[in-house]
Amino acid sequence: MSPLRLLAVFPHPDDEALGLGPTLAKYAAEGVATYLVCATRGERGWPGDPAQNPGLEALGRLREAELQAAARVLGLREVALLDYVDGDVGQAEPARIIAQLVAQVRRVRPHVVITFAPDGAYGHPDHIALSQFTTAALVCAADASYGDPQAPHRVSKFFYMVDARPMVEYLQQEFGFDIRMTIDGAEWNWVAWEDWAVTTRLDTADHRHTVVEAIRCHRSQLPSLGAMPDWPEAIQRRVWGHGTFYRAYSLASGGRRVETDLFEGLR
């Protein structure tokens, strides 16, 4: 039997470590074939002194190298990069980016796909756009009439990566850690999903140290993370000791019972 396959679709380098790191490390360690599609190279993500910014092209090369290093730590089989610029995913021509994602889905043939929820976690336009494009690509990938020459592939389970309210409030109240963006003049806040809306919870405590190692690979981003890579063991266990998801659809499971495995119903 071929191994189970998981495909994560994210817009930026470091999304895979900061967001999904515990889950990717867990499944890679279990022998699941884990893959990542990253839409950009994070070219606009310079958190340091603006005078020291190396520019879009050089920063993109740097962050791509950091991403590859983090992927090795997490045990990913492959990282595929698309050719969009950080911040511009929402302006992508829909037919083009959907076709690119369909090609990746049909090539990798994953059982499970994960991306950001439609709220983008905190309203990030790239996160929101890629969530929408990924959803459309899964429909097209299963459609035999869609123009891509590769054989159709129907993904069995599709998940949104979400942050549950207890964890969000813990970081906000105890450590003052928060995520906010100003979009079109309005402030968008970190979205906390209610516990009852979480469909899937994973135990990832054994992989929290791997996540810290992967985060440290993103050296250019460390100035924006504060004490995060050095959080005490108790905080690491609280934050990276579990993964929370919303099951957008499944061909293999359902109901109100909370799953403890993204591949439930497929093993």
C-alpha positions as a printed NumPy array, in Angstrom:
array([[  0.   ,   0.   ,   0.   ],
       [  1.335,   3.443,  -0.893],
       [  1.957,   5.729,   2.106],
       [ -0.56 ,   8.291,   3.2  ],
       [  0.126,  11.723,   1.729],
       [ -0.474,  15.181,   3.205],
       [ -0.222,  18.448,   1.277],
       [ -0.043,  21.836,   3.019],
       [ -0.71 ,  24.974,   0.951],
       [  0.549,  28.252,   2.405],
       [  1.519,  31.677,   1.069],
       [  4.766,  32.449,   2.933],
       [  7.946,  30.889,   4.257],
       [  7.55 ,  30.349,   8.033],
       [  3.791,  29.592,   7.797],
       [  4.781,  25.925,   7.734],
       [  6.776,  26.197,  10.993],
       [  4.881,  28.791,  13.032],
       [  1.47 ,  27.469,  12.087],
       [  1.615,  23.83 ,  11.082],
       [  5.037,  22.804,  12.368],
       [  3.879,  20.404,  15.1  ],
       [  1.495,  18.631,  12.739],
       [  3.984,  18.311,   9.89 ],
       [  6.661,  16.992,  12.242],
       [  4.226,  14.495,  13.779],
       [  3.076,  12.975,  10.524],
       [  6.506,  12.972,   8.917],
       [  7.831,  11.069,  11.947],
       [  5.002,   8.559,  11.512],
       [  5.976,   7.9  ,   7.899],
       [  3.302,  10.001,   6.199],
       [  4.588,  11.625,   3.005],
       [  4.319,  15.362,   3.719],
       [  4.481,  18.024,   1.014],
       [  4.304,  21.812,   0.948],
       [  3.262,  24.279,  -1.727],
       [  4.369,  27.824,  -0.893],
       [  2.94 ,  30.569,  -3.09 ],
       [  5.614,  33.234,  -2.437],
       [  9.169,  33.583,  -1.203],
       [  8.208,  36.136,   1.463],
       [  9.921,  38.965,  -0.398],
       [  8.263,  41.743,   1.591],
       [  8.743,  40.175,   5.006],
       [ 11.669,  42.185,   6.358],
       [ 11.192,  42.853,  10.105],
       [ 14.5  ,  44.616,  10.693],
       [ 15.931,  48.061,  10.025],
       [ 14.497,  49.273,   6.681],
       [ 17.941,  50.56 ,   5.739],
       [ 19.248,  46.987,   5.933],
       [ 16.509,  45.484,   3.733],
       [ 18.278,  43.605,   0.926],
       [ 15.379,  44.1  ,  -1.505],
       [ 12.731,  41.826,  -2.963],
       [ 14.937,  39.506,  -4.995],
       [ 17.702,  39.03 ,  -2.429],
       [ 15.285,  38.651,   0.47 ],
       [ 13.29 ,  36.139,  -1.541],
       [ 16.404,  34.025,  -2.084],
       [ 17.285,  34.247,   1.599],
       [ 13.827,  33.259,   2.778],
       [ 13.617,  30.42 ,   0.268],
       [ 16.834,  28.985,   1.716],
       [ 15.424,  29.374,   5.231],
       [ 12.248,  27.589,   4.157],
       [ 14.184,  24.671,   2.693],
       [ 16.198,  24.367,   5.916],
       [ 13.023,  24.37 ,   8.036],
       [ 11.435,  21.793,   5.732],
       [ 14.366,  19.449,   6.289],
       [ 13.993,  19.804,  10.052],
       [ 10.264,  19.059,   9.851],
       [ 10.823,  16.06 ,   7.602],
       [  8.964,  17.302,   4.529],
       [  9.384,  15.258,   1.373],
       [  9.245,  18.27 ,  -0.922],
       [  8.677,  22.015,  -1.096],
       [  7.186,  23.414,  -4.309],
       [  7.342,  27.183,  -4.765],
       [  4.996,  29.127,  -6.994],
       [  6.064,  32.423,  -8.531],
       [  3.989,  35.042,  -6.722],
       [  5.329,  38.008,  -4.803],
       [  4.62 ,  38.356,  -1.098],
       [  1.517,  40.506,  -0.659],
       [  0.236,  39.996,  -4.202],
       [ -1.486,  36.604,  -3.935],
       [ -4.883,  38.284,  -3.85 ],
       [ -4.094,  39.933,  -7.184],
       [ -3.183,  36.655,  -8.864],
       [ -5.082,  35.811, -12.036],
       [ -7.512,  33.175, -10.723],
       [ -7.378,  30.758, -13.653],
       [ -3.581,  30.732, -13.564],
       [ -3.02 ,  30.137,  -9.852],
       [ -5.856,  27.607,  -9.662],
       [ -4.283,  25.707, -12.57 ],
       [ -0.923,  25.724, -10.792],
       [ -2.497,  24.354,  -7.618],
       [ -4.45 ,  21.728,  -9.544],
       [ -1.205,  20.561, -11.146],
       [  0.38 ,  20.144,  -7.71 ],
       [ -2.635,  18.289,  -6.294],
       [ -2.785,  15.923,  -9.269],
       [  0.965,  15.298,  -9.128],
       [  1.242,  14.715,  -5.366],
       [ -2.194,  13.02 ,  -5.1  ],
       [ -2.631,  13.769,  -1.382],
       [ -5.221,  12.153,   0.839],
       [ -5.35 ,  15.255,   3.061],
       [ -4.921,  18.959,   2.215],
       [ -4.491,  21.766,   4.77 ],
       [ -4.518,  25.527,   4.296],
       [ -5.599,  28.673,   6.135],
       [ -9.238,  29.191,   7.051],
       [-11.236,  31.722,   5.009],
       [-10.611,  34.359,   7.702],
       [ -6.869,  34.171,   7.035],
       [ -6.149,  33.663,  10.78 ],
       [ -5.981,  37.436,  11.296],
       [ -7.257,  38.84 ,   8.031],
       [ -4.027,  38.567,   6.054],
       [ -5.034,  39.102,   2.4  ],
       [ -2.57 ,  36.495,   1.097],
       [ -3.915,  33.91 ,   3.563],
       [ -7.519,  34.627,   2.596],
       [ -6.82 ,  34.553,  -1.135],
       [ -4.883,  31.3  ,  -1.018],
       [ -7.608,  29.659,   1.073],
       [-10.11 ,  30.533,  -1.636],
       [ -7.849,  29.467,  -4.501],
       [ -6.997,  26.169,  -2.798],
       [-10.664,  25.381,  -2.289],
       [-11.361,  26.043,  -5.97 ],
       [ -8.352,  23.943,  -6.989],
       [ -9.597,  20.906,  -5.063],
       [-12.884,  21.071,  -6.969],
       [-11.086,  21.389, -10.296],
       [ -8.525,  18.686,  -9.488],
       [-11.328,  16.128,  -9.121],
       [-13.066,  17.227, -12.33 ],
       [-12.15 ,  15.027, -15.311],
       [-13.241,  17.799, -17.665],
       [-10.761,  20.313, -16.223],
       [ -8.061,  21.073, -18.766],
       [ -4.916,  20.02 , -16.915],
       [ -3.511,  16.918, -18.697],
       [ -2.772,  14.962, -15.516],
       [ -5.239,  12.379, -14.254],
       [ -7.943,  13.8  , -11.954],
       [ -7.494,  13.379,  -8.229],
       [-10.154,  13.641,  -5.537],
       [ -8.789,  14.709,  -2.147],
       [-10.39 ,  12.695,   0.653],
       [-10.173,  15.259,   3.474],
       [ -9.694,  19.023,   3.487],
       [ -8.866,  20.984,   6.639],
       [ -8.464,  24.581,   7.737],
       [ -5.721,  25.258,  10.256],
       [ -7.348,  27.247,  13.095],
       [ -6.404,  28.649,  16.5  ],
       [ -8.743,  27.68 ,  19.347],
       [ -9.872,  30.383,  21.754],
       [ -8.194,  28.977,  24.898],
       [ -4.769,  29.084,  23.267],
       [ -5.298,  32.544,  21.763],
       [ -6.49 ,  33.997,  25.058],
       [ -3.673,  32.302,  26.963],
       [ -1.032,  33.981,  24.793],
       [ -2.823,  37.326,  24.757],
       [ -3.517,  37.532,  28.488],
       [ -0.44 ,  35.877,  29.923],
       [  2.228,  37.13 ,  27.519],
       [  0.719,  40.023,  25.596],
       [  1.268,  38.117,  22.36 ],
       [ -1.159,  39.212,  19.667],
       [ -1.467,  39.433,  15.885],
       [ -3.123,  42.383,  14.166],
       [ -3.119,  43.925,  10.706],
       [ -4.566,  47.115,   9.245],
       [ -6.358,  46.289,   5.998],
       [ -8.072,  49.014,   3.957],
       [ -8.063,  51.272,   6.999],
       [ -9.65 ,  48.698,   9.311],
       [ -7.941,  46.697,  12.029],
       [ -8.141,  42.928,  11.646],
       [ -7.503,  40.851,  14.752],
       [ -6.324,  37.348,  15.501],
       [ -9.332,  35.057,  15.052],
       [-10.071,  32.72 ,  17.955],
       [-12.197,  29.711,  17.016],
       [-14.616,  28.477,  19.635],
       [-13.892,  25.031,  21.028],
       [-17.189,  23.704,  19.699],
       [-16.168,  24.659,  16.151],
       [-12.906,  22.695,  16.266],
       [-13.451,  19.335,  14.571],
       [ -9.972,  17.845,  14.936],
       [ -7.391,  17.942,  17.736],
       [ -3.979,  16.357,  17.46 ],
       [ -1.529,  15.46 ,  20.202],
       [  1.78 ,  16.902,  18.965],
       [  3.582,  17.347,  22.293],
       [  6.414,  15.009,  21.329],
       [  7.364,  17.277,  18.425],
       [  7.487,  20.705,  20.088],
       [ 11.297,  20.791,  20.136],
       [ 11.395,  20.049,  16.409],
       [  9.133,  23.036,  15.848],
       [ 11.464,  25.346,  17.754],
       [ 14.388,  24.117,  15.651],
       [ 12.408,  24.753,  12.462],
       [ 11.418,  28.258,  13.605],
       [ 15.063,  29.068,  14.26 ],
       [ 15.815,  28.24 ,  10.615],
       [ 13.876,  31.383,   9.662],
       [ 16.684,  33.584,  10.911],
       [ 15.584,  36.685,   9.01 ],
       [ 12.248,  36.602,  10.873],
       [ 13.553,  36.083,  14.403],
       [ 13.594,  39.828,  15.265],
       [  9.797,  39.891,  14.886],
       [  9.216,  36.827,  17.093],
       [ 10.55 ,  38.188,  20.362],
       [ 11.077,  35.495,  22.989],
       [  9.06 ,  32.875,  21.111],
       [ 11.989,  30.56 ,  20.202],
       [ 13.104,  30.664,  23.855],
       [  9.745,  30.126,  25.507],
       [  9.965,  27.919,  28.619],
       [  9.057,  24.267,  28.305],
       [  5.622,  24.749,  29.868],
       [  4.655,  27.371,  27.272],
       [  6.011,  25.29 ,  24.406],
       [  3.913,  22.348,  25.526],
       [  0.808,  24.549,  25.86 ],
       [  1.228,  26.166,  22.415],
       [  2.844,  23.482,  20.261],
       [  1.628,  20.421,  22.121],
       [ -1.522,  20.188,  20.048],
       [ -2.931,  21.055,  16.653],
       [ -6.466,  22.325,  16.057],
       [ -8.362,  22.164,  12.775],
       [-11.728,  22.64 ,  11.143],
       [-12.712,  19.818,   8.787],
       [-13.997,  21.691,   5.731],
       [-15.027,  18.435,   4.101],
       [-14.382,  14.728,   4.358],
       [-15.271,  11.734,   2.231],
       [-14.28 ,   9.369,   5.039],
       [-15.558,  10.772,   8.343],
       [-18.064,  13.161,   9.856],
       [-20.317,  13.899,  12.785],
       [-19.825,  15.846,  16.008],
       [-17.195,  13.643,  17.633],
       [-13.817,  15.403,  17.638],
       [-11.217,  13.561,  15.565],
       [ -7.713,  12.928,  16.872],
       [ -6.161,  12.106,  13.491],
       [ -6.332,  13.993,  10.187],
       [ -6.391,  10.608,   8.45 ],
       [ -9.289,   9.203,  10.453],
       [-11.333,   6.967,   8.186],
       [ -8.463,   6.505,   5.741],
       [ -6.143,   4.17 ,   7.617]])
